[in-house]
Amino acid sequence: MRIQTTLLLVLTFAHLAHADEDDQGWKIIGSVVDPQGNQVTDYEAAVSWSANGSRWDEAGELIEVNGLADAHKIWKEEGVLVPNPKRQGKILPDGKFELSMSPHPFASVLVLDKKRQLGGLKLIETRSKVGNSMTEKVEIPLQKLVRVTAKIYCAEAGRTPDWSHVRVYPVDEWTEFPAFTGCGSLKGEISFLLPPGTYDFETHSESPDAKLLLPKADKQLKPSSAKPPAGRRAFTYRVLPPRGLRVTIPSDVTHVDLGVLNVSLPKDKEGNLADYSQFYGKQPPPLSITAARGVPGDVKLEDFRGKWVLLEFWAPWCGVCVEHSLPQLTKFYEQHAADRDRFEILAICNTEHEETRTIEAYDQETEKFVEKLWQGKRLPFPVLVDGEGKTSGVYGIQGWPTQLLIDPAGNLVQGGDLTMLEEKLKAGK
């Protein structure tokens, strides 16, 4: 499963667009008013919110999570909104707030009163050139918050996924503003408090690895007469497709139930539904690769019977893979050299988009990682080049990295990942 790295990605989704306060970017100075136009001073403002209560420790750092067994530490309290302390505005003496932004020119600022009764969302675009210091002054009116709930289910798998997540994006005609909140669940139930407005709810799950399908987006252009509002720049004349289930939350209700969001399984190259979770307790599908290093090109999973086998599905374009997950696996592999007779790691590299089929082409593709990220060394464990995407396809992999664990008998282990492998090795199993 990719739960550990996926949790890291979800928790830090807003970090990519908003840097720390010491970055040279731009600032937002905002005032907040209630529905009657009176200034509000008892509130919180941030560009990144958890809808699972606090996911941070007292120092403001992300709570460490090691695999699905620890997911309950952060996937809890569905619907309780808490601001990311490192992406939260500072309340000034006059009751206004100040937010320091990175050079990224867009911000989705959510403001909630302390009682969680009123809220407002403001989409802000800096008028300065990216990287130039500037302060944007805004006023954010509050409205009555609406409780939004939904259940996640996968009809094709016939069950509720082991883990689900919904990310909320604001909708704007001219710009794709960043998501501002997300809710994860181990029971397929999500909940938010949102001000009235239109939002895209991006929904995906793991075990089974599935996502909410959207209508195929066309490449329609805006009418030539269409112009952005005053003070706005035209970043695209293309009609922006939804990034999730698009829902308009009215102002005259207190609760909106989105019902059951049915996530769909991916299909393999032959058009068959693919779901690795159906192989829990069974032998997983065979490998279909175009090249390999460290093992023969016709390698089979059966070759490793008697050992624990960790499958790491990754891709060269996946930043978390090359910067975090693979270095972590390398460290683990080197630290457990004495246990090599009991386990193996197979790094399955999906290079379908790069059209990389051979080891020579793979080496050229990954040379920059070796030099800049992997301390001048190639990966110490076997690498399997999934040059046509067939192995990733038959396993139903939709996100990279994904870790799967095979036991010594050759069966896929439910919830298996690096954390579980380490536990098994410590236990002498």
C-alpha positions as CSV (number, residue, x, y, z in Angstrom):
1,M,0.0,0.0,0.0
2,R,1.1,3.6,-0.5
3,I,-0.5,4.8,2.7
4,Q,2.6,6.2,4.4
5,T,3.7,8.3,1.5
6,T,0.2,9.1,0.5
7,L,-0.5,10.5,3.9
8,L,2.6,12.6,3.6
9,L,1.4,13.9,0.3
10,V,-2.1,14.7,1.5
11,L,-0.9,16.4,4.7
12,T,1.5,18.7,2.7
13,F,-0.6,19.4,-0.4
14,A,-0.7,23.1,0.3
15,H,2.9,23.3,1.2
16,L,3.9,23.2,-2.5
17,A,2.0,26.4,-3.2
18,H,2.8,28.3,0.0
19,A,6.3,28.6,1.5
20,D,7.4,29.6,5.0
21,E,7.3,33.1,6.1
22,D,11.0,33.8,5.5
23,D,10.5,33.1,1.7
24,Q,10.7,36.1,-0.6
25,G,7.1,36.3,-1.8
26,W,4.0,38.4,-1.2
27,K,1.8,39.1,1.7
28,I,-2.0,39.3,2.4
29,I,-3.4,41.7,4.9
30,G,-7.1,40.9,5.4
31,S,-10.0,42.2,7.4
32,V,-13.0,40.0,8.3
33,V,-16.6,41.1,8.6
34,D,-19.8,39.3,9.6
35,P,-23.0,39.2,7.5
36,Q,-24.0,42.6,8.9
37,G,-20.7,44.2,7.9
38,N,-19.3,44.4,11.4
39,Q,-15.6,43.6,12.0
40,V,-14.9,40.1,13.3
41,T,-11.7,39.6,15.5
42,D,-12.3,36.1,16.9
43,Y,-11.4,34.0,13.9
44,E,-8.7,31.9,12.2
45,A,-7.4,32.4,8.7
46,A,-5.2,29.9,6.7
47,V,-4.6,28.6,3.2
48,S,-4.4,25.0,4.4
49,W,-6.9,23.3,6.7
50,S,-7.3,19.8,8.1
51,A,-10.8,18.5,8.2
52,N,-9.7,15.7,10.6
53,G,-8.9,17.7,13.6
54,S,-5.2,18.5,14.4
55,R,-2.6,16.7,12.4
56,W,0.3,18.6,14.0
57,D,2.2,18.3,17.2
58,E,2.8,21.1,19.7
59,A,5.8,22.3,17.7
60,G,3.6,22.6,14.6
61,E,5.2,19.7,12.9
62,L,3.3,16.9,11.1
63,I,2.5,14.0,13.3
64,E,4.7,11.1,12.2
65,V,2.7,8.2,10.7
66,N,4.2,4.8,9.9
67,G,1.9,2.9,7.8
68,L,-1.8,2.2,7.9
69,A,-1.6,1.0,11.5
70,D,-0.9,4.6,12.6
71,A,-3.3,6.3,10.2
72,H,-5.9,6.7,13.0
73,K,-3.6,9.3,14.5
74,I,-4.5,11.7,11.8
75,W,-7.6,10.3,10.0
76,K,-9.9,11.0,12.9
77,E,-12.6,13.5,13.8
78,E,-14.0,13.8,10.3
79,G,-15.4,17.3,9.8
80,V,-13.4,19.1,12.6
81,L,-11.5,21.9,10.8
82,V,-8.2,22.9,12.2
83,P,-5.7,25.3,10.4
84,N,-2.2,24.2,9.5
85,P,-0.1,26.2,12.0
86,K,2.6,26.9,9.4
87,R,0.1,28.2,6.9
88,Q,-2.0,30.2,9.3
89,G,-2.4,34.0,9.3
90,K,-1.1,36.1,12.2
91,I,-3.8,38.2,13.9
92,L,-2.7,41.8,14.1
93,P,-3.5,44.2,17.0
94,D,-6.1,45.9,14.9
95,G,-8.0,42.6,14.3
96,K,-6.8,42.1,10.8
97,F,-4.7,39.1,9.7
98,E,-1.4,38.8,7.9
99,L,-0.4,35.9,5.7
100,S,3.0,35.5,4.2
101,M,2.9,33.7,0.8
102,S,5.5,32.1,-1.5
103,P,6.1,33.5,-5.0
104,H,3.2,31.3,-6.2
105,P,0.7,34.0,-7.3
106,F,-2.5,32.3,-6.1
107,A,-4.0,31.7,-2.7
108,S,-7.3,30.2,-1.4
109,V,-7.8,31.7,2.0
110,L,-10.4,30.2,4.2
111,V,-11.5,32.1,7.3
112,L,-13.6,30.5,10.1
113,D,-14.8,32.1,13.3
114,K,-13.7,30.3,16.5
115,K,-17.3,29.0,17.1
116,R,-17.3,27.4,13.7
117,Q,-20.6,29.0,12.8
118,L,-19.4,31.5,10.2
119,G,-16.9,31.3,7.4
120,G,-15.7,32.8,4.2
121,L,-13.4,31.9,1.3
122,K,-11.4,34.4,-0.7
123,L,-9.5,33.6,-3.9
124,I,-6.6,36.0,-4.1
125,E,-4.2,36.7,-7.0
126,T,-1.2,38.9,-6.5
127,R,-0.9,41.7,-9.0
128,S,2.9,41.6,-8.8
129,K,5.2,39.6,-11.0
130,V,6.1,36.2,-9.5
131,G,8.9,36.7,-7.0
132,N,8.3,40.4,-6.4
133,S,7.3,41.5,-3.0
134,M,3.9,43.0,-2.7
135,T,1.0,43.2,-0.2
136,E,-2.6,42.5,-1.2
137,K,-5.3,44.0,1.0
138,V,-8.6,42.2,1.1
139,E,-11.8,42.0,3.0
140,I,-13.4,38.7,3.6
141,P,-17.2,38.6,4.4
142,L,-18.4,35.7,6.5
143,Q,-21.6,33.6,5.9
144,K,-23.3,30.8,7.8
145,L,-21.3,27.6,7.4
146,V,-22.9,24.5,5.8
147,R,-22.1,20.9,6.9
148,V,-21.2,18.8,3.8
149,T,-21.0,15.0,4.2
150,A,-20.6,12.0,1.9
151,K,-19.8,8.3,2.0
152,I,-17.2,6.7,-0.2
153,Y,-17.8,3.3,-1.7
154,C,-16.4,1.1,-4.5
155,A,-19.3,-0.8,-6.2
156,E,-16.9,-2.6,-8.5
157,A,-15.0,-4.0,-5.5
158,G,-18.2,-4.5,-3.5
159,R,-17.0,-2.8,-0.4
160,T,-15.9,0.4,1.4
161,P,-12.2,1.2,0.7
162,D,-9.8,0.7,3.5
163,W,-8.8,4.4,3.2
164,S,-10.4,7.3,1.4
165,H,-9.6,11.0,0.9
166,V,-11.5,14.0,-0.5
167,R,-9.7,17.2,-1.4
168,V,-11.7,20.4,-1.9
169,Y,-10.8,22.9,-4.6
170,P,-12.5,26.3,-5.2
171,V,-13.9,27.0,-8.6
172,D,-12.9,29.9,-10.6
173,E,-13.5,30.6,-14.3
174,W,-10.0,31.9,-15.1
175,T,-7.6,30.2,-12.7
176,E,-7.0,26.9,-11.0
177,F,-6.7,28.0,-7.4
178,P,-5.1,25.5,-5.0
179,A,-7.1,23.2,-2.7
180,F,-7.6,24.5,0.8
181,T,-8.8,21.5,2.8
182,G,-9.0,17.8,2.8
183,C,-10.6,15.0,4.8
184,G,-9.4,11.4,5.1
185,S,-11.3,8.5,6.5
186,L,-10.7,4.9,7.4
187,K,-14.5,4.2,7.4
188,G,-15.5,5.8,4.1
189,E,-17.2,8.9,5.7
190,I,-16.1,12.4,5.0
191,S,-17.3,15.7,6.4
192,F,-16.6,19.4,6.0
193,L,-17.8,22.8,7.1
194,L,-17.8,25.1,4.1
195,P,-19.2,28.6,3.3
196,P,-21.8,28.7,0.5
197,G,-20.2,28.5,-2.9
198,T,-19.1,26.2,-5.7
199,Y,-16.4,23.6,-5.1
200,D,-14.8,20.6,-6.8
201,F,-14.5,17.5,-4.5
202,E,-11.6,15.4,-5.7
203,T,-12.1,11.8,-4.4
204,H,-9.8,8.8,-4.3
205,S,-9.3,5.7,-2.2
206,E,-6.7,3.0,-1.5
207,S,-7.3,-0.7,-1.2
208,P,-8.9,-0.7,-3.6
209,D,-6.9,1.9,-5.5
210,A,-9.8,3.8,-7.1
211,K,-11.0,7.3,-7.8
212,L,-14.1,9.2,-8.7
213,L,-14.3,9.4,-12.5
214,L,-15.2,12.6,-14.2
215,P,-16.6,13.3,-17.6
216,K,-13.9,13.5,-20.2
217,A,-12.9,17.1,-20.5
218,D,-12.9,18.7,-23.9
219,K,-10.5,21.4,-24.9
220,Q,-13.1,24.0,-25.5
221,L,-11.9,27.6,-25.6
222,K,-13.7,30.5,-24.0
223,P,-15.5,32.9,-26.4
224,S,-13.2,35.4,-27.9
225,S,-15.3,38.2,-26.3
226,A,-14.7,36.7,-22.8
227,K,-12.6,38.9,-20.6
228,P,-11.4,38.5,-17.0
229,P,-12.9,40.6,-14.3
230,A,-11.4,44.0,-13.5
231,G,-8.0,43.6,-11.8
232,R,-7.7,40.0,-12.9
233,R,-5.2,38.5,-15.4
234,A,-6.2,36.0,-18.0
235,F,-4.1,33.0,-17.3
236,T,-6.1,30.8,-19.6
237,Y,-8.7,31.2,-22.3
238,R,-9.4,27.5,-22.1
239,V,-12.6,26.4,-20.4
240,L,-11.3,24.8,-17.2
241,P,-12.6,21.3,-16.5
242,P,-13.8,20.2,-13.1
243,R,-11.1,18.8,-10.8
244,G,-13.6,16.7,-8.9
245,L,-17.4,16.4,-8.4
246,R,-18.6,19.9,-8.8
247,V,-21.2,21.0,-6.3
248,T,-22.8,24.3,-5.5
249,I,-23.5,24.8,-1.8
250,P,-26.5,27.1,-1.3
251,S,-26.8,29.6,1.4
252,D,-30.3,28.7,2.6
253,V,-29.4,25.2,4.1
254,T,-27.4,24.0,7.0
255,H,-26.5,20.5,5.6
256,V,-25.7,19.1,2.2
257,D,-25.4,15.3,1.9
258,L,-23.6,14.4,-1.3
259,G,-24.7,10.8,-0.8
260,V,-22.5,7.9,-1.9
261,L,-19.5,8.8,-4.0
262,N,-18.7,5.7,-6.0
263,V,-15.0,5.4,-6.8
264,S,-14.1,3.4,-9.9
265,L,-11.3,0.9,-10.4
266,P,-8.7,1.4,-13.1
267,K,-8.5,-0.9,-16.1
268,D,-5.4,-2.8,-17.4
269,K,-4.2,-2.7,-20.9
270,E,-6.8,-5.2,-22.0
271,G,-9.6,-3.2,-20.5
272,N,-10.2,-5.4,-17.5
273,L,-10.8,-4.0,-14.1
274,A,-7.7,-4.1,-12.0
275,D,-7.6,-4.2,-8.2
276,Y,-4.6,-5.5,-6.3
277,S,-6.7,-5.8,-3.1
278,Q,-8.6,-8.7,-4.6
279,F,-5.3,-10.7,-4.3
280,Y,-4.9,-10.3,-0.5
281,G,-4.1,-13.8,0.8
282,K,-3.5,-15.0,-2.7
283,Q,-0.7,-15.0,-5.3
284,P,-0.6,-11.6,-7.1
285,P,-0.4,-11.2,-10.9
286,P,2.8,-12.1,-12.7
287,L,5.3,-9.5,-13.7
288,S,5.5,-8.1,-17.2
289,I,8.6,-6.0,-17.7
290,T,10.8,-4.8,-20.5
291,A,14.1,-4.8,-18.8
292,A,15.8,-5.4,-15.4
293,R,18.9,-4.7,-13.3
294,G,20.0,-7.0,-10.5
295,V,17.8,-9.9,-11.6
296,P,17.2,-11.7,-14.9
297,G,14.9,-10.0,-17.5
298,D,12.5,-12.9,-17.2
299,V,12.3,-12.6,-13.4
300,K,9.3,-14.2,-11.7
301,L,7.8,-13.6,-8.3
302,E,8.2,-17.3,-7.7
303,D,11.9,-16.9,-7.8
304,F,11.7,-15.3,-4.3
305,R,9.7,-17.9,-2.5
306,G,10.9,-18.2,1.1
307,K,11.5,-14.4,1.3
308,W,9.5,-11.4,2.0
309,V,9.2,-9.3,-1.2
310,L,8.4,-5.6,-1.1
311,L,7.2,-4.2,-4.4
312,E,7.8,-0.5,-4.8
313,F,5.8,1.0,-7.8
314,W,7.4,4.3,-8.8
315,A,7.9,6.6,-11.8
316,P,10.6,9.1,-12.7
317,W,8.2,12.0,-12.7
318,C,7.1,11.3,-9.1
319,G,8.9,13.7,-6.9
320,V,8.0,11.9,-3.7
321,C,9.3,8.7,-5.1
322,V,12.8,9.9,-6.1
323,E,13.2,12.4,-3.2
324,H,11.7,10.5,-0.3
325,S,10.5,6.9,-0.8
326,L,13.4,5.4,-2.8
327,P,16.1,7.0,-0.5
328,Q,14.2,5.6,2.5
329,L,14.2,2.2,0.9
330,T,17.9,2.5,0.1
331,K,18.7,3.3,3.8
332,F,16.5,0.3,4.9
333,Y,18.2,-2.0,2.5
334,E,21.7,-1.1,3.6
335,Q,20.8,-1.2,7.3
336,H,19.3,-4.7,6.9
337,A,22.2,-6.2,4.9
338,A,22.4,-9.1,7.4
339,D,18.7,-10.0,6.6
340,R,19.1,-10.2,2.8
341,D,18.5,-13.9,2.8
342,R,15.0,-13.2,4.2
343,F,13.7,-10.3,2.1
344,E,14.1,-8.5,-1.2
345,I,12.9,-5.2,-2.6
346,L,11.8,-4.9,-6.2
347,A,11.6,-1.3,-7.5
348,I,9.1,-1.4,-10.4
349,C,9.7,1.7,-12.5
350,N,6.8,2.8,-14.7
351,T,8.4,4.5,-17.7
352,E,5.4,4.2,-20.0
353,H,5.1,7.9,-20.6
354,E,8.9,8.3,-21.1
355,E,8.8,5.4,-23.5
356,T,11.9,4.0,-21.7
357,R,12.2,0.3,-22.4
358,T,15.8,-0.6,-21.8
359,I,18.2,-0.4,-18.9
360,E,20.4,1.9,-20.9
361,A,17.5,4.3,-21.5
362,Y,16.5,4.0,-17.8
363,D,20.0,4.9,-16.7
364,Q,19.9,8.0,-18.9
365,E,16.5,8.9,-17.5
366,T,17.6,8.6,-13.9
367,E,21.1,9.9,-14.1
368,K,20.1,13.3,-12.6
369,F,18.6,11.5,-9.6
370,V,21.8,9.6,-9.0
371,E,23.8,12.8,-9.0
372,K,21.5,15.1,-7.1
373,L,19.4,12.9,-4.8
374,W,21.0,9.5,-4.4
375,Q,24.5,10.5,-3.3
376,G,26.0,9.4,-6.6
377,K,24.9,5.8,-6.2
378,R,22.3,3.8,-8.2
379,L,19.6,2.0,-6.3
380,P,21.1,-1.0,-4.5
381,F,18.1,-3.3,-5.0
382,P,16.8,-4.8,-8.2
383,V,15.1,-2.4,-10.6
384,L,12.4,-3.7,-13.0
385,V,11.6,-1.4,-15.9
386,D,7.8,-1.4,-16.6
387,G,8.3,0.2,-20.0
388,E,4.8,-0.5,-21.3
389,G,3.0,-0.1,-18.0
390,K,1.6,-3.6,-18.1
391,T,2.6,-4.6,-14.6
392,S,1.3,-1.3,-13.1
393,G,-1.8,-1.8,-15.1
394,V,-2.6,-5.3,-14.1
395,Y,-2.1,-4.4,-10.4
396,G,-4.4,-1.4,-10.8
397,I,-1.8,1.2,-9.6
398,Q,-3.1,4.7,-9.9
399,G,-0.7,6.5,-7.6
400,W,3.0,6.5,-7.2
401,P,4.7,5.4,-5.0
402,T,2.7,2.4,-4.0
403,Q,4.2,-0.3,-1.8
404,L,2.9,-3.9,-1.7
405,L,4.2,-6.8,0.4
406,I,4.4,-10.5,-0.6
407,D,4.9,-13.1,2.2
408,P,7.4,-16.0,2.0
409,A,4.6,-18.2,0.7
410,G,4.0,-15.9,-2.3
411,N,0.8,-14.3,-1.1
412,L,-0.1,-10.6,-1.1
413,V,-0.4,-9.3,2.4
414,Q,-3.2,-6.9,3.3
415,G,-1.8,-3.6,4.5
416,G,1.7,-4.6,3.7
417,D,4.4,-1.9,3.4
418,L,7.9,-1.1,4.6
419,T,6.8,-0.7,8.2
420,M,5.2,-4.2,8.2
421,L,8.3,-5.7,6.5
422,E,10.5,-4.2,9.3
423,E,8.2,-5.6,11.9
424,K,8.3,-9.1,10.4
425,L,12.1,-9.1,10.2
426,K,12.4,-8.0,13.8
427,A,10.0,-10.8,14.9
428,G,12.2,-13.3,13.1
429,K,9.4,-14.3,10.7
